[in-house]
Amino acid sequence: MSEGLTSIVTRSLIESGALLFGEFRLASGAISHVYVDLRRVLGSPRHFRTLSTLLASEVIRAGIDDNTVVVGVATGGIAWATAVSLSLGLPLAYVRPPKGHGTEKVVEGAEVSGRRAIVIDDVATTGGSLASSVNSLLSLGVSQVTAVVLVDREQGASEALVKLGVQLRRVTTLREVLIEAVRLGAVSESKANRISEELWGRPLR
């Protein structure tokens, strides 16, 4: 990602209050001292439009055709998948836990069997939610799957998906966001380096 594009993403995260520092428990159960809460971006139409446009561009780079369906991961990925679907004119579906009533479908929305699925989530960490969604889609006869996220925390998601034969594409990484956040004065270099050591075992630079 170019420095200019990284700056756009990071400014949107900062200005919408989506880049948080503190102590947070992730879905994986791990504790992190940085958190990207992209649900906060939904409350800012300007930043939602900016980031969803970048996400749609990444989906285009992943390759789309008339047989492509956009699939959101519940719940964080659904709004972003919807924005991409509307922007690119692609059919939309989403993966959800079975309800235990009604049709008990795991994938709602557009038909996915025999189609190429672009699975969209907001943030990738260990890849557990993405992998679960991919497995659900493969069980329904999807021909090919690519995963696309806004922010990759680089904590195992890419490796988990590779085992399923799926490529993970991202608009940016948390490391790039932290580097730019330091440059913009949103976090001190020393604090960012402590976070980097905690997450990836080495300083940012």
N, C-alpha and C positions, 0 to 999 in steps of 0.2 A: 504494500500500500504506500502511495506517495505521501510525503510529509504534509502536503496541503490537504489531502483527503483525510489523513489521520487527525489533523487539526479540526476539520469540520465535524467529524464524529465526536471527538473529545469535547469540543465546545458545546455540542448539543447535549451530551450527557451531563456536563457540568451545569449548564443553564437550566436544564429541566429537572435538576436535582436527582438524577439517576446514578451518579457516581458517588458512592457513600463510603466513608471511612469510619471504622469502629470495630465491634466484634459481632460477627454474624455466623449463624449455623447454616450451612448449605444443605441442599436436599440430600447430598451424599452422607451427611452427618458430620462432616469436617467443619472446623472453625476457621473462618477467614477474617482478616482485618480490612478487606476491601470487598465491596459488593456492588454489582451493577444491577440496578432495579429498573429494567426497561419498561415496566408497567407505568412508572412515573412519566415516561415520555408520552404515553397516550393522552395525558392531560394537557399536552402542549401541541396543538395542531401543527404549528410551524416546524417544531423539531420532529414530530411524528412523520410529517411529509418528507423532511430532509432524509431521515434515516431509512424510511421505507423505500424511497427512491434509490438510495445506495444499495439496499437489499435486492430490489428488483434488478438492478444492473448486474449484481453478482449472479442472480438466477439466470439472466440472459447469457452470461459468460459460461455458466454450467451447461448450457445448451438446451433449447426448448424447441418443440415442434407441435404439430396438431394433435399429437397423441400424449401430450404432457398434462399432468394434473398437479396442482399445488396442494400440499397437504400440511396443515398446521398441527403442531403437537400441543395438546391441551395441558395447561391452559395458556401458558405464556406465549406460545407460537401462533395462536389462532388469529389475533388481531393483525399480526404482521403478515401472515399468510393471506388474510383477507385483503389487505392493502396491495400485496403483490398480485393477487388474482385480478383485482379490479384494474390495476395499472397495466398489466400485460394481456388482459383478456383471456385468462386461463381458467378452466374449471377448478372449483375449490372443494376440498374435503378436509376433515380433521379426524385425528385419532383420539379416542377417549376410553376410559375404563368402561367395561360393560355395566349397564344400568341395573340389570336384574329384572327388568320389566320391559314391556313394549316389544320391539323387534330385537332387543339385546345386541344391537350392532356395535362393533368396536370402531368401525370407520363410518362416519356419517358424511352425507353430502354427495359429491360426484362419484360415479362408478370408477373404481380403480383397477379392476381386473384387466390384465393385458396392456396396461398403460405404463408410461414412464412417470414416476413420482418424484417430485422435488419436495422433500420434507423440510419444513421450516420451523425453527425454534428461535427464541430470543438469545439465550446464552447457553453455551456448551461448557460443561465442566468435566465430569467423568464419562458422560455420554449415556448414562443409564436410561433416561427418558427417550432419547433419540433411538437407541438400540431397541428398546421395547416397541417403539412405533414402527421401526423398520421391520422387525419380526412380524408384527401384525399385518403390515402391507404385503410382505412376501408370502404370508400364509393365504392371502386373498388373491394371489396370482399376479402381482405387479411384475412387469417385465424387467424394470431397472429402477434403481433408487439412487438419488444423490441427496445429501443433506447440506443445508445452507443455514448459517446462523449469523446474527449480527456481531456477537462478541464470542470469541473462543478463549476460554481461560487457560487453555493448553495444559489441562490436568488429566489427560487420558482419553478424551472423547474421540479424537482422531484415530488413536490406536484401537479402541473398542469397535469402531465402525469398520475399520479396515478388515477386521476378523470376519465381518459379515459381507465383505466385498463392496463396501460403500465408501465413497469419498466424502470427506467433510470439507466444505468450502466456507470461508468466513469473510465478512466485510473487514474485520480488524481483529486484533488480539488484545487481551487485557494488558500484556506487556507494552504494546505500542501505545495504548491509552495512558498507562502510567507515565511513560516517558514524556508524552505530550502534556499530561497534567502537571508534571514538574515544571516544564517550560512555561506553562501558562500561570504558574503560581498557585495552583489549586491544592497542591500537597508539597511538602518539603522533600528534597532529594534524599535526605537521610531516612525519612519515614517510608518513602517509596522503595528504597533499597532494602529496608527491613522486610517489607511486604514481599519483595521479589525473592529474598533469601528464604522466606517462609514458604512461598509457593513453588519456586523453581530451583532453590538451592544455590543461587548466585545473584549478584547485584544486577541492576538493570543494564549497566554498560560495562 
